[in-house]
Amino acid sequence: MVKTEDAERLMKQCQIGVGGRDALDKAHNIMADCYGTIGALVEERDALLRGEYICKKCGIRKNSEHNHEIRF
Ligand SMILES: [Zn+2]
């Protein structure tokens, strides 16, 4: 899962931009990070839209069928 602080750090990098001799390499690395981060966020968003969530009691990713009260 993408951490908010990691996404914010990446956004800041995009905002600042790159310069200097290895600017192209830096830009390429940032783009690769953006690609992975956006992909992960969209995947997470789609899972949430399907009704999946992370149970606040047990911390496990669950679908909408999850009932925390069930004991086995
Ligand atoms: Zn639970």
N, CA, C, O and the ligand as a Tripos MOL2 file, in Angstrom:
@<TRIPOS>MOLECULE
protein
  289   287    73     0     0
PROTEIN
NO_CHARGES

@<TRIPOS>ATOM
      1 N           0.8450   -1.1990    0.0000 N.3       1 MET1
      2 CA          0.0000    0.0000    0.0000 C.3       1 MET1
      3 C           0.8790    1.2480    0.0000 C.2       1 MET1
      4 O           1.9210    1.2810    0.6560 O.2       1 MET1
      5 N           0.4610    2.2610   -0.7290 N.am      2 VAL2
      6 CA          1.2370    3.5040   -0.8130 C.3       2 VAL2
      7 C           0.9990    4.3440    0.4420 C.2       2 VAL2
      8 O          -0.1390    4.6520    0.7950 O.2       2 VAL2
      9 N           2.1000    4.7060    1.1070 N.am      3 LYS3
     10 CA          1.9760    5.5620    2.2850 C.3       3 LYS3
     11 C           1.7920    7.0110    1.8420 C.2       3 LYS3
     12 O           2.3790    7.4530    0.8540 O.2       3 LYS3
     13 N           0.9710    7.7350    2.5860 N.am      4 THR4
     14 CA          0.6970    9.1340    2.2520 C.3       4 THR4
     15 C           1.9880    9.9440    2.1790 C.2       4 THR4
     16 O           2.1640   10.7510    1.2660 O.2       4 THR4
     17 N           2.9010    9.7300    3.1490 N.am      5 GLU5
     18 CA          4.1280   10.5420    3.1580 C.3       5 GLU5
     19 C           5.0150   10.2330    1.9410 C.2       5 GLU5
     20 O           5.7170   11.1110    1.4400 O.2       5 GLU5
     21 N           4.9740    8.9840    1.4770 N.am      6 ASP6
     22 CA          5.7520    8.6370    0.2810 C.3       6 ASP6
     23 C           5.1690    9.3100   -0.9600 C.2       6 ASP6
     24 O           5.9020    9.8260   -1.8040 O.2       6 ASP6
     25 N           3.8330    9.2970   -1.0560 N.am      7 ALA7
     26 CA          3.1700    9.9510   -2.1940 C.3       7 ALA7
     27 C           3.4440   11.4480   -2.1730 C.2       7 ALA7
     28 O           3.6770   12.0620   -3.2150 O.2       7 ALA7
     29 N           3.4140   12.0320   -0.9700 N.am      8 GLU8
     30 CA          3.6480   13.4780   -0.8610 C.3       8 GLU8
     31 C           5.0890   13.8420   -1.2110 C.2       8 GLU8
     32 O           5.3460   14.8810   -1.8190 O.2       8 GLU8
     33 N           6.0450   12.9590   -0.8120 N.am      9 ARG9
     34 CA          7.4480   13.2090   -1.1530 C.3       9 ARG9
     35 C           7.6270   13.1760   -2.6730 C.2       9 ARG9
     36 O           8.3420   13.9990   -3.2460 O.2       9 ARG9
     37 N           6.9660   12.2110   -3.3110 N.am     10 LEU10
     38 CA          7.0550   12.0830   -4.7610 C.3      10 LEU10
     39 C           6.4290   13.2900   -5.4620 C.2      10 LEU10
     40 O           6.9710   13.7990   -6.4430 O.2      10 LEU10
     41 N           5.2860   13.7410   -4.9480 N.am     11 MET11
     42 CA          4.6340   14.9230   -5.5240 C.3      11 MET11
     43 C           5.5480   16.1400   -5.4220 C.2      11 MET11
     44 O           5.6320   16.9520   -6.3430 O.2      11 MET11
     45 N           6.2390   16.2490   -4.2730 N.am     12 LYS12
     46 CA          7.1590   17.3760   -4.0720 C.3      12 LYS12
     47 C           8.3000   17.3080   -5.1040 C.2      12 LYS12
     48 O           8.6930   18.3240   -5.6770 O.2      12 LYS12
     49 N           8.8240   16.0860   -5.3290 N.am     13 GLN13
     50 CA          9.8910   15.9110   -6.3220 C.3      13 GLN13
     51 C           9.4230   16.3570   -7.7100 C.2      13 GLN13
     52 O          10.1590   17.0100   -8.4500 O.2      13 GLN13
     53 N           8.1680   15.9850   -8.0490 N.am     14 CYS14
     54 CA          7.6130   16.3720   -9.3460 C.3      14 CYS14
     55 C           7.5000   17.8890   -9.4460 C.2      14 CYS14
     56 O           7.7610   18.4730  -10.4980 O.2      14 CYS14
     57 N           7.1140   18.5120   -8.3550 N.am     15 GLN15
     58 CA          6.9170   19.9560   -8.3250 C.3      15 GLN15
     59 C           8.2460   20.6900   -8.4900 C.2      15 GLN15
     60 O           8.3310   21.6890   -9.2040 O.2      15 GLN15
     61 N           9.2850   20.1800   -7.8150 N.am     16 ILE16
     62 CA         10.5980   20.8190   -7.8510 C.3      16 ILE16
     63 C          11.2690   20.6300   -9.2090 C.2      16 ILE16
     64 O          11.8990   21.5480   -9.7340 O.2      16 ILE16
     65 N          11.1290   19.4250   -9.7740 N.am     17 GLY17
     66 CA         11.7750   19.1310  -11.0470 C.3      17 GLY17
     67 C          13.2190   18.7150  -10.8630 C.2      17 GLY17
     68 O          13.6700   18.5050   -9.7360 O.2      17 GLY17
     69 N          13.9500   18.5930  -11.9640 N.am     18 VAL18
     70 CA         15.3320   18.1390  -11.8930 C.3      18 VAL18
     71 C          16.2340   19.0870  -12.6730 C.2      18 VAL18
     72 O          15.7670   19.8610  -13.5090 O.2      18 VAL18
     73 N          17.5290   19.0170  -12.3890 N.am     19 GLY19
     74 CA         18.5030   19.8220  -13.1050 C.3      19 GLY19
     75 C          19.8740   19.1840  -12.9980 C.2      19 GLY19
     76 O          20.0340   18.1470  -12.3540 O.2      19 GLY19
     77 N          20.8590   19.7990  -13.6250 N.am     20 GLY20
     78 CA         22.2290   19.3140  -13.5290 C.3      20 GLY20
     79 C          22.5610   18.2480  -14.5500 C.2      20 GLY20
     80 O          21.7610   17.9430  -15.4350 O.2      20 GLY20
     81 N          23.7550   17.6840  -14.4180 N.am     21 ARG21
     82 CA         24.2730   16.7550  -15.4190 C.3      21 ARG21
     83 C          23.4280   15.4930  -15.5560 C.2      21 ARG21
     84 O          23.1710   15.0200  -16.6640 O.2      21 ARG21
     85 N          22.9940   14.9440  -14.3960 N.am     22 ASP22
     86 CA         22.2400   13.6870  -14.4590 C.3      22 ASP22
     87 C          20.7320   13.9130  -14.3470 C.2      22 ASP22
     88 O          20.0020   13.0800  -13.8110 O.2      22 ASP22
     89 N          20.2870   15.0520  -14.8630 N.am     23 ALA23
     90 CA         18.8660   15.4000  -14.7850 C.3      23 ALA23
     91 C          17.9900   14.3490  -15.4590 C.2      23 ALA23
     92 O          16.9100   14.0170  -14.9690 O.2      23 ALA23
     93 N          18.4650   13.8330  -16.5820 N.am     24 LEU24
     94 CA         17.6650   12.8570  -17.3280 C.3      24 LEU24
     95 C          17.4750   11.5800  -16.5180 C.2      24 LEU24
     96 O          16.3840   11.0090  -16.4870 O.2      24 LEU24
     97 N          18.5590   11.1320  -15.8570 N.am     25 ASP25
     98 CA         18.4630    9.9330  -15.0180 C.3      25 ASP25
     99 C          17.5260   10.1750  -13.8370 C.2      25 ASP25
    100 O          16.7010    9.3250  -13.5010 O.2      25 ASP25
    101 N          17.6650   11.3420  -13.2160 N.am     26 LYS26
    102 CA         16.7860   11.6850  -12.0830 C.3      26 LYS26
    103 C          15.3300   11.7070  -12.5340 C.2      26 LYS26
    104 O          14.4540   11.1640  -11.8610 O.2      26 LYS26
    105 N          15.0810   12.3390  -13.6750 N.am     27 ALA27
    106 CA         13.7120   12.4350  -14.1990 C.3      27 ALA27
    107 C          13.1610   11.0450  -14.4810 C.2      27 ALA27
    108 O          11.9960   10.7580  -14.2040 O.2      27 ALA27
    109 N          14.0120   10.1860  -15.0350 N.am     28 HIS28
    110 CA         13.5620    8.8290  -15.3460 C.3      28 HIS28
    111 C          13.1800    8.0790  -14.0730 C.2      28 HIS28
    112 O          12.1750    7.3680  -14.0460 O.2      28 HIS28
    113 N          13.9740    8.2360  -13.0260 N.am     29 ASN29
    114 CA         13.6660    7.5770  -11.7480 C.3      29 ASN29
    115 C          12.3570    8.0840  -11.1470 C.2      29 ASN29
    116 O          11.5580    7.3120  -10.6170 O.2      29 ASN29
    117 N          12.1580    9.3950  -11.2420 N.am     30 ILE30
    118 CA         10.9180    9.9670  -10.7130 C.3      30 ILE30
    119 C           9.7140    9.4490  -11.5070 C.2      30 ILE30
    120 O           8.6740    9.1240  -10.9350 O.2      30 ILE30
    121 N           9.8730    9.3790  -12.8240 N.am     31 MET31
    122 CA          8.7710    8.8710  -13.6510 C.3      31 MET31
    123 C           8.4480    7.4300  -13.3050 C.2      31 MET31
    124 O           7.2800    7.0460  -13.2480 O.2      31 MET31
    125 N           9.4940    6.6240  -13.0720 N.am     32 ALA32
    126 CA          9.2760    5.2260  -12.7040 C.3      32 ALA32
    127 C           8.5240    5.1400  -11.3710 C.2      32 ALA32
    128 O           7.6220    4.3190  -11.2100 O.2      32 ALA32
    129 N           8.9080    6.0000  -10.4170 N.am     33 ASP33
    130 CA          8.2120    6.0510   -9.1200 C.3      33 ASP33
    131 C           6.7570    6.4720   -9.3020 C.2      33 ASP33
    132 O           5.8570    5.8990   -8.6880 O.2      33 ASP33
    133 N           6.5340    7.4670  -10.1410 N.am     34 CYS34
    134 CA          5.1690    7.9430  -10.4010 C.3      34 CYS34
    135 C           4.3310    6.8310  -11.0220 C.2      34 CYS34
    136 O           3.1860    6.6090  -10.6290 O.2      34 CYS34
    137 N           4.9050    6.1470  -11.9820 N.am     35 TYR35
    138 CA          4.1960    5.0570  -12.6530 C.3      35 TYR35
    139 C           3.7320    4.0180  -11.6400 C.2      35 TYR35
    140 O           2.5700    3.6130  -11.6390 O.2      35 TYR35
    141 N           4.6480    3.5920  -10.7810 N.am     36 GLY36
    142 CA          4.3140    2.5850   -9.7820 C.3      36 GLY36
    143 C           3.3270    3.0850   -8.7470 C.2      36 GLY36
    144 O           2.4190    2.3620   -8.3370 O.2      36 GLY36
    145 N           3.5100    4.3310   -8.3260 N.am     37 THR37
    146 CA          2.6480    4.8980   -7.2900 C.3      37 THR37
    147 C           1.2250    5.0980   -7.8050 C.2      37 THR37
    148 O           0.2600    4.7380   -7.1310 O.2      37 THR37
    149 N           1.0990    5.6710   -9.0010 N.am     38 ILE38
    150 CA         -0.2400    5.8860   -9.5670 C.3      38 ILE38
    151 C          -0.9330    4.5500   -9.7870 C.2      38 ILE38
    152 O          -2.1230    4.4080   -9.5060 O.2      38 ILE38
    153 N          -0.1810    3.5650  -10.2930 N.am     39 GLY39
    154 CA         -0.7600    2.2360  -10.5110 C.3      39 GLY39
    155 C          -1.2750    1.6250   -9.2190 C.2      39 GLY39
    156 O          -2.3680    1.0600   -9.1840 O.2      39 GLY39
    157 N          -0.4840    1.7390   -8.1550 N.am     40 ALA40
    158 CA         -0.8740    1.1730   -6.8590 C.3      40 ALA40
    159 C          -2.0830    1.9100   -6.2890 C.2      40 ALA40
    160 O          -2.9780    1.2880   -5.7170 O.2      40 ALA40
    161 N          -2.1100    3.2290   -6.4420 N.am     41 LEU41
    162 CA         -3.2290    4.0140   -5.9110 C.3      41 LEU41
    163 C          -4.5310    3.7080   -6.6490 C.2      41 LEU41
    164 O          -5.5940    3.6300   -6.0320 O.2      41 LEU41
    165 N          -4.4480    3.5370   -7.9670 N.am     42 VAL42
    166 CA         -5.6460    3.2050   -8.7550 C.3      42 VAL42
    167 C          -6.1600    1.8240   -8.3600 C.2      42 VAL42
    168 O          -7.3650    1.6100   -8.2310 O.2      42 VAL42
    169 N          -5.2200    0.8850   -8.1690 N.am     43 GLU43
    170 CA         -5.5920   -0.4630   -7.7520 C.3      43 GLU43
    171 C          -6.3080   -0.4170   -6.3930 C.2      43 GLU43
    172 O          -7.3400   -1.0570   -6.1940 O.2      43 GLU43
    173 N          -5.7310    0.3580   -5.4690 N.am     44 GLU44
    174 CA         -6.3230    0.5270   -4.1470 C.3      44 GLU44
    175 C          -7.7010    1.1680   -4.2500 C.2      44 GLU44
    176 O          -8.6500    0.7220   -3.6050 O.2      44 GLU44
    177 N          -7.8050    2.2000   -5.0490 N.am     45 ARG45
    178 CA         -9.0790    2.8970   -5.2500 C.3      45 ARG45
    179 C         -10.1370    1.9280   -5.7780 C.2      45 ARG45
    180 O         -11.2680    1.9110   -5.2910 O.2      45 ARG45
    181 N          -9.7650    1.1210   -6.7750 N.am     46 ASP46
    182 CA        -10.7120    0.1730   -7.3590 C.3      46 ASP46
    183 C         -11.1510   -0.8690   -6.3330 C.2      46 ASP46
    184 O         -12.3180   -1.2590   -6.3040 O.2      46 ASP46
    185 N         -10.2140   -1.3250   -5.4870 N.am     47 ALA47
    186 CA        -10.5640   -2.2950   -4.4500 C.3      47 ALA47
    187 C         -11.5540   -1.6850   -3.4640 C.2      47 ALA47
    188 O         -12.5070   -2.3450   -3.0500 O.2      47 ALA47
    189 N         -11.3320   -0.4340   -3.0890 N.am     48 LEU48
    190 CA        -12.2410    0.2450   -2.1640 C.3      48 LEU48
    191 C         -13.6170    0.4150   -2.7950 C.2      48 LEU48
    192 O         -14.6360    0.2720   -2.1190 O.2      48 LEU48
    193 N         -13.6470    0.7210   -4.0960 N.am     49 LEU49
    194 CA        -14.9210    0.8830   -4.7960 C.3      49 LEU49
    195 C         -15.6710   -0.4430   -4.8740 C.2      49 LEU49
    196 O         -16.9010   -0.4590   -4.9350 O.2      49 LEU49
    197 N         -14.9270   -1.5690   -4.8730 N.am     50 ARG50
    198 CA        -15.5700   -2.8820   -4.8780 C.3      50 ARG50
    199 C         -16.0880   -3.2610   -3.4980 C.2      50 ARG50
    200 O         -16.7660   -4.2780   -3.3510 O.2      50 ARG50
    201 N         -15.7790   -2.4610   -2.4910 N.am     51 GLY51
    202 CA        -16.2710   -2.7350   -1.1550 C.3      51 GLY51
    203 C         -15.2210   -3.3320   -0.2370 C.2      51 GLY51
    204 O         -15.5210   -3.6740    0.9070 O.2      51 GLY51
    205 N         -13.9770   -3.4630   -0.7260 N.am     52 GLU52
    206 CA        -12.9190   -3.9680    0.1400 C.3      52 GLU52
    207 C         -12.4940   -2.8670    1.1060 C.2      52 GLU52
    208 O         -12.6240   -1.6770    0.8230 O.2      52 GLU52
    209 N         -11.9910   -3.2950    2.2320 N.am     53 TYR53
    210 CA        -11.5070   -2.3190    3.2020 C.3      53 TYR53
    211 C         -10.5470   -3.0100    4.1540 C.2      53 TYR53
    212 O         -10.4230   -4.2350    4.1330 O.2      53 TYR53
    213 N          -9.8790   -2.2470    4.9750 N.am     54 ILE54
    214 CA         -8.9930   -2.8100    5.9740 C.3      54 ILE54
    215 C          -9.7040   -2.7100    7.3180 C.2      54 ILE54
    216 O         -10.0140   -1.6170    7.7910 O.2      54 ILE54
    217 N          -9.9590   -3.8760    7.9300 N.am     55 CYS55
    218 CA        -10.6650   -3.9010    9.2110 C.3      55 CYS55
    219 C          -9.8490   -3.1400   10.2570 C.2      55 CYS55
    220 O          -8.6630   -3.4130   10.4460 O.2      55 CYS55
    221 N         -10.4820   -2.1950   10.9280 N.am     56 LYS56
    222 CA         -9.7720   -1.3830   11.9170 C.3      56 LYS56
    223 C          -9.4990   -2.1710   13.1950 C.2      56 LYS56
    224 O          -8.6540   -1.7730   13.9970 O.2      56 LYS56
    225 N         -10.2100   -3.2930   13.3920 N.am     57 LYS57
    226 CA         -9.9810   -4.1080   14.5770 C.3      57 LYS57
    227 C          -8.8590   -5.1070   14.3680 C.2      57 LYS57
    228 O          -7.9460   -5.1960   15.1880 O.2      57 LYS57
    229 N          -8.9180   -5.8680   13.2650 N.am     58 CYS58
    230 CA         -7.9040   -6.9120   13.0750 C.3      58 CYS58
    231 C          -6.8420   -6.5010   12.0570 C.2      58 CYS58
    232 O          -5.8500   -7.2130   11.9010 O.2      58 CYS58
    233 N          -7.0140   -5.3790   11.3620 N.am     59 GLY59
    234 CA         -6.0040   -4.8890   10.4420 C.3      59 GLY59
    235 C          -5.8610   -5.6970    9.1740 C.2      59 GLY59
    236 O          -4.8840   -5.5420    8.4410 O.2      59 GLY59
    237 N          -6.8290   -6.5620    8.9070 N.am     60 ILE60
    238 CA         -6.7590   -7.4200    7.7350 C.3      60 ILE60
    239 C          -7.6290   -6.8520    6.6220 C.2      60 ILE60
    240 O          -8.7240   -6.3420    6.8580 O.2      60 ILE60
    241 N          -7.1050   -6.9550    5.3960 N.am     61 ARG61
    242 CA         -7.8860   -6.5000    4.2490 C.3      61 ARG61
    243 C          -9.0750   -7.4330    4.0730 C.2      61 ARG61
    244 O          -8.9080   -8.6520    4.0290 O.2      61 ARG61
    245 N         -10.2420   -6.8830    3.9740 N.am     62 LYS62
    246 CA        -11.4520   -7.6860    3.8760 C.3      62 LYS62
    247 C         -12.3280   -7.1770    2.7510 C.2      62 LYS62
    248 O         -12.1890   -6.0450    2.2880 O.2      62 LYS62
    249 N         -13.2350   -8.0420    2.3230 N.am     63 ASN63
    250 CA        -14.2460   -7.5740    1.3910 C.3      63 ASN63
    251 C         -15.4940   -7.2120    2.1850 C.2      63 ASN63
    252 O         -15.4990   -7.2920    3.4130 O.2      63 ASN63
    253 N         -16.5340   -6.8220    1.4960 N.am     64 SER64
    254 CA        -17.7220   -6.3310    2.1880 C.3      64 SER64
    255 C         -18.4230   -7.4120    3.0020 C.2      64 SER64
    256 O         -19.3140   -7.1070    3.7950 O.2      64 SER64
    257 N         -18.0250   -8.6950    2.8140 N.am     65 GLU65
    258 CA        -18.6330   -9.8010    3.5580 C.3      65 GLU65
    259 C         -18.0600   -9.9110    4.9740 C.2      65 GLU65
    260 O         -18.6370  -10.5920    5.8220 O.2      65 GLU65
    261 N         -16.9300   -9.2460    5.2340 N.am     66 HIS66
    262 CA        -16.2530   -9.3910    6.5100 C.3      66 HIS66
    263 C         -17.1450   -9.0080    7.6760 C.2      66 HIS66
    264 O         -17.7240   -7.9220    7.7150 O.2      66 HIS66
    265 N         -17.2390   -9.9240    8.6210 N.am     67 ASN67
    266 CA        -17.9690   -9.6150    9.8490 C.3      67 ASN67
    267 C         -17.0280   -9.8970   11.0020 C.2      67 ASN67
    268 O         -16.7200  -11.0530   11.2900 O.2      67 ASN67
    269 N         -16.5800   -8.8670   11.6490 N.am     68 HIS68
    270 CA        -15.5640   -9.0130   12.6830 C.3      68 HIS68
    271 C         -16.0650   -9.8060   13.8800 C.2      68 HIS68
    272 O         -15.2710  -10.3620   14.6380 O.2      68 HIS68
    273 N         -17.3730   -9.8590   14.0470 N.am     69 GLU69
    274 CA        -17.9370  -10.5140   15.2320 C.3      69 GLU69
    275 C         -17.9170  -12.0460   15.1350 C.2      69 GLU69
    276 O         -18.0680  -12.7260   16.1500 O.2      69 GLU69
    277 N         -17.7330  -12.5940   13.9340 N.am     70 ILE70
    278 CA        -17.7430  -14.0340   13.7720 C.3      70 ILE70
    279 C         -16.5330  -14.6650   14.4720 C.2      70 ILE70
    280 O         -15.3950  -14.2510   14.2490 O.2      70 ILE70
    281 N         -16.7840  -15.6570   15.3070 N.am     71 ARG71
    282 CA        -15.6940  -16.3760   15.9930 C.3      71 ARG71
    283 C         -15.7420  -17.8440   15.5930 C.2      71 ARG71
    284 O         -16.8280  -18.4120   15.4750 O.2      71 ARG71
    285 N         -14.6160  -18.4530   15.3860 N.am     72 PHE72
    286 CA        -14.5910  -19.8580   14.9880 C.3      72 PHE72
    287 C         -14.0440  -20.7210   16.1180 C.2      72 PHE72
    288 O         -13.9460  -21.9400   15.9730 O.2      72 PHE72
    289 ZN        -11.8310   -7.7160   11.6460 Zn       73 ZN73
@<TRIPOS>BOND
     1     1     2 1
     2     2     3 1
     3     3     4 2
     4     3     5 am
     5     5     6 1
     6     6     7 1
     7     7     8 2
     8     7     9 am
     9     9    10 1
    10    10    11 1
    11    11    12 2
    12    11    13 am
    13    13    14 1
    14    14    15 1
    15    15    16 2
    16    15    17 am
    17    17    18 1
    18    18    19 1
    19    19    20 2
    20    19    21 am
    21    21    22 1
    22    22    23 1
    23    23    24 2
    24    23    25 am
    25    25    26 1
    26    26    27 1
    27    27    28 2
    28    27    29 am
    29    29    30 1
    30    30    31 1
    31    31    32 2
    32    31    33 am
    33    33    34 1
    34    34    35 1
    35    35    36 2
    36    35    37 am
    37    37    38 1
    38    38    39 1
    39    39    40 2
    40    39    41 am
    41    41    42 1
    42    42    43 1
    43    43    44 2
    44    43    45 am
    45    45    46 1
    46    46    47 1
    47    47    48 2
    48    47    49 am
    49    49    50 1
    50    50    51 1
    51    51    52 2
    52    51    53 am
    53    53    54 1
    54    54    55 1
    55    55    56 2
    56    55    57 am
    57    57    58 1
    58    58    59 1
    59    59    60 2
    60    59    61 am
    61    61    62 1
    62    62    63 1
    63    63    64 2
    64    63    65 am
    65    65    66 1
    66    66    67 1
    67    67    68 2
    68    67    69 am
    69    69    70 1
    70    70    71 1
    71    71    72 2
    72    71    73 am
    73    73    74 1
    74    74    75 1
    75    75    76 2
    76    75    77 am
    77    77    78 1
    78    78    79 1
    79    79    80 2
    80    79    81 am
    81    81    82 1
    82    82    83 1
    83    83    84 2
    84    83    85 am
    85    85    86 1
    86    86    87 1
    87    87    88 2
    88    87    89 am
    89    89    90 1
    90    90    91 1
    91    91    92 2
    92    91    93 am
    93    93    94 1
    94    94    95 1
    95    95    96 2
    96    95    97 am
    97    97    98 1
    98    98    99 1
    99    99   100 2
   100    99   101 am
   101   101   102 1
   102   102   103 1
   103   103   104 2
   104   103   105 am
   105   105   106 1
   106   106   107 1
   107   107   108 2
   108   107   109 am
   109   109   110 1
   110   110   111 1
   111   111   112 2
   112   111   113 am
   113   113   114 1
   114   114   115 1
   115   115   116 2
   116   115   117 am
   117   117   118 1
   118   118   119 1
   119   119   120 2
   120   119   121 am
   121   121   122 1
   122   122   123 1
   123   123   124 2
   124   123   125 am
   125   125   126 1
   126   126   127 1
   127   127   128 2
   128   127   129 am
   129   129   130 1
   130   130   131 1
   131   131   132 2
   132   131   133 am
   133   133   134 1
   134   134   135 1
   135   135   136 2
   136   135   137 am
   137   137   138 1
   138   138   139 1
   139   139   140 2
   140   139   141 am
   141   141   142 1
   142   142   143 1
   143   143   144 2
   144   143   145 am
   145   145   146 1
   146   146   147 1
   147   147   148 2
   148   147   149 am
   149   149   150 1
   150   150   151 1
   151   151   152 2
   152   151   153 am
   153   153   154 1
   154   154   155 1
   155   155   156 2
   156   155   157 am
   157   157   158 1
   158   158   159 1
   159   159   160 2
   160   159   161 am
   161   161   162 1
   162   162   163 1
   163   163   164 2
   164   163   165 am
   165   165   166 1
   166   166   167 1
   167   167   168 2
   168   167   169 am
   169   169   170 1
   170   170   171 1
   171   171   172 2
   172   171   173 am
   173   173   174 1
   174   174   175 1
   175   175   176 2
   176   175   177 am
   177   177   178 1
   178   178   179 1
   179   179   180 2
   180   179   181 am
   181   181   182 1
   182   182   183 1
   183   183   184 2
   184   183   185 am
   185   185   186 1
   186   186   187 1
   187   187   188 2
   188   187   189 am
   189   189   190 1
   190   190   191 1
   191   191   192 2
   192   191   193 am
   193   193   194 1
   194   194   195 1
   195   195   196 2
   196   195   197 am
   197   197   198 1
   198   198   199 1
   199   199   200 2
   200   199   201 am
   201   201   202 1
   202   202   203 1
   203   203   204 2
   204   203   205 am
   205   205   206 1
   206   206   207 1
   207   207   208 2
   208   207   209 am
   209   209   210 1
   210   210   211 1
   211   211   212 2
   212   211   213 am
   213   213   214 1
   214   214   215 1
   215   215   216 2
   216   215   217 am
   217   217   218 1
   218   218   219 1
   219   219   220 2
   220   219   221 am
   221   221   222 1
   222   222   223 1
   223   223   224 2
   224   223   225 am
   225   225   226 1
   226   226   227 1
   227   227   228 2
   228   227   229 am
   229   229   230 1
   230   230   231 1
   231   231   232 2
   232   231   233 am
   233   233   234 1
   234   234   235 1
   235   235   236 2
   236   235   237 am
   237   237   238 1
   238   238   239 1
   239   239   240 2
   240   239   241 am
   241   241   242 1
   242   242   243 1
   243   243   244 2
   244   243   245 am
   245   245   246 1
   246   246   247 1
   247   247   248 2
   248   247   249 am
   249   249   250 1
   250   250   251 1
   251   251   252 2
   252   251   253 am
   253   253   254 1
   254   254   255 1
   255   255   256 2
   256   255   257 am
   257   257   258 1
   258   258   259 1
   259   259   260 2
   260   259   261 am
   261   261   262 1
   262   262   263 1
   263   263   264 2
   264   263   265 am
   265   265   266 1
   266   266   267 1
   267   267   268 2
   268   267   269 am
   269   269   270 1
   270   270   271 1
   271   271   272 2
   272   271   273 am
   273   273   274 1
   274   274   275 1
   275   275   276 2
   276   275   277 am
   277   277   278 1
   278   278   279 1
   279   279   280 2
   280   279   281 am
   281   281   282 1
   282   282   283 1
   283   283   284 2
   284   283   285 am
   285   285   286 1
   286   286   287 1
   287   287   288 2
@<TRIPOS>SUBSTRUCTURE
     1 MET1         2 RESIDUE 1 A MET
     2 VAL2         6 RESIDUE 1 A VAL
     3 LYS3        10 RESIDUE 1 A LYS
     4 THR4        14 RESIDUE 1 A THR
     5 GLU5        18 RESIDUE 1 A GLU
     6 ASP6        22 RESIDUE 1 A ASP
     7 ALA7        26 RESIDUE 1 A ALA
     8 GLU8        30 RESIDUE 1 A GLU
     9 ARG9        34 RESIDUE 1 A ARG
    10 LEU10       38 RESIDUE 1 A LEU
    11 MET11       42 RESIDUE 1 A MET
    12 LYS12       46 RESIDUE 1 A LYS
    13 GLN13       50 RESIDUE 1 A GLN
    14 CYS14       54 RESIDUE 1 A CYS
    15 GLN15       58 RESIDUE 1 A GLN
    16 ILE16       62 RESIDUE 1 A ILE
    17 GLY17       66 RESIDUE 1 A GLY
    18 VAL18       70 RESIDUE 1 A VAL
    19 GLY19       74 RESIDUE 1 A GLY
    20 GLY20       78 RESIDUE 1 A GLY
    21 ARG21       82 RESIDUE 1 A ARG
    22 ASP22       86 RESIDUE 1 A ASP
    23 ALA23       90 RESIDUE 1 A ALA
    24 LEU24       94 RESIDUE 1 A LEU
    25 ASP25       98 RESIDUE 1 A ASP
    26 LYS26      102 RESIDUE 1 A LYS
    27 ALA27      106 RESIDUE 1 A ALA
    28 HIS28      110 RESIDUE 1 A HIS
    29 ASN29      114 RESIDUE 1 A ASN
    30 ILE30      118 RESIDUE 1 A ILE
    31 MET31      122 RESIDUE 1 A MET
    32 ALA32      126 RESIDUE 1 A ALA
    33 ASP33      130 RESIDUE 1 A ASP
    34 CYS34      134 RESIDUE 1 A CYS
    35 TYR35      138 RESIDUE 1 A TYR
    36 GLY36      142 RESIDUE 1 A GLY
    37 THR37      146 RESIDUE 1 A THR
    38 ILE38      150 RESIDUE 1 A ILE
    39 GLY39      154 RESIDUE 1 A GLY
    40 ALA40      158 RESIDUE 1 A ALA
    41 LEU41      162 RESIDUE 1 A LEU
    42 VAL42      166 RESIDUE 1 A VAL
    43 GLU43      170 RESIDUE 1 A GLU
    44 GLU44      174 RESIDUE 1 A GLU
    45 ARG45      178 RESIDUE 1 A ARG
    46 ASP46      182 RESIDUE 1 A ASP
    47 ALA47      186 RESIDUE 1 A ALA
    48 LEU48      190 RESIDUE 1 A LEU
    49 LEU49      194 RESIDUE 1 A LEU
    50 ARG50      198 RESIDUE 1 A ARG
    51 GLY51      202 RESIDUE 1 A GLY
    52 GLU52      206 RESIDUE 1 A GLU
    53 TYR53      210 RESIDUE 1 A TYR
    54 ILE54      214 RESIDUE 1 A ILE
    55 CYS55      218 RESIDUE 1 A CYS
    56 LYS56      222 RESIDUE 1 A LYS
    57 LYS57      226 RESIDUE 1 A LYS
    58 CYS58      230 RESIDUE 1 A CYS
    59 GLY59      234 RESIDUE 1 A GLY
    60 ILE60      238 RESIDUE 1 A ILE
    61 ARG61      242 RESIDUE 1 A ARG
    62 LYS62      246 RESIDUE 1 A LYS
    63 ASN63      250 RESIDUE 1 A ASN
    64 SER64      254 RESIDUE 1 A SER
    65 GLU65      258 RESIDUE 1 A GLU
    66 HIS66      262 RESIDUE 1 A HIS
    67 ASN67      266 RESIDUE 1 A ASN
    68 HIS68      270 RESIDUE 1 A HIS
    69 GLU69      274 RESIDUE 1 A GLU
    70 ILE70      278 RESIDUE 1 A ILE
    71 ARG71      282 RESIDUE 1 A ARG
    72 PHE72      286 RESIDUE 1 A PHE
    73 ZN73       289 GROUP 0 **** ****
